[in-house]
Amino acid sequence: MTRTLIALLVLGLAGAAQAQGRPQSPTLSCAANRQSVLANGAIVLGTGGYTYDRFVRDRSFCQFDETVFPAWVPARDTPQCFVGYRCKNASPWDD
């Protein structure tokens, strides 16, 4: 009985972890999207459908050879919401 209960609890926790998805920017207000990036420093946001990207608060969340570029996402209350930045390779030869 105890083993069955433990197995059910483990399966339930694994299912709950799999059910968690990334935040979807179109379902949140612009302010909520921006606050998520600011609070976490770096976050992966869904931007609609099956698209997503990583957004950062500042360059300290990028790799040493990357720089930042301004990033906008669709939000519930505006089609273009500035949320922070995207990290991109700084080399002009690596596009």
Number of C-alpha atoms within 10 A of each C-alpha: 6 7 8 9 10 11 12 12 12 12 11 11 12 11 11 10 9 8 9 8 9 12 16 20 23 21 16 15 16 22 14 15 25 22 15 19 21 17 10 11 16 20 18 16 21 20 19 14 8 6 9 16 12 14 29 26 22 19 16 14 17 19 11 10 10 16 18 20 14 13 17 17 24 22 24 17 13 12 11 13 20 16 25 22 22 22 21 15 15 13 10 6 6 7 7
